[in-house]
Amino acid sequence: MDWKKHCLYSNEQKSRKAKSSHLGVSCLFEKLSRRKIIEAALSFIENVTANANEVQHQVLGEILRRNASEEYLQRHGLTGSCAREHKIFRRLIQIVTYEDVKPDILRIADGEKSHILSGHPITEFLTSSGTSGGECKLIPSTSDDFD
């Protein structure tokens, strides 16, 4: 190998090594950040499963707080601060079927703009497959449902 080729070859090797070490560092950081993300996700999952009852009460409380002024909850006596209490909610609102809320859903579907079921505007209706009773059901949806 003559000296020109040797210098060229040597410089290419140095360049490759520099690039690969730079990529190696970048890959290392990427692996570390992925690991931290995975660890944080696993920690979150462990927390919500270990404290599922408490987490569910918090989520229900937040939903009720956001919708405390809506017609459906007021009709059932859930207003203001009592809307945040899961025990009061359980006592005042029994298990509900689609048929129980169908009149409210149809009012919304017919264009009524008042806040009947949700504090967020109903932006569209999804439909069920109709396998549970032979008839499709309208399922109100808000833009937040897809965020």
Secondary structure, DSSP 8 states (H G I E B T S, - for coil): --HHHHHHHHHHHHHHHHHHHHHHHHHHHHHHHHHHHHHHHHHHHHHHHHTHHHHHHHHHHHHHHHTTTSHHHHHTT--GGGGG-HHHHHHHS----HHHHHHHHHHHHTT--S-SS-SS-EEEEEE--STTTSS--EEEEEGGGG-
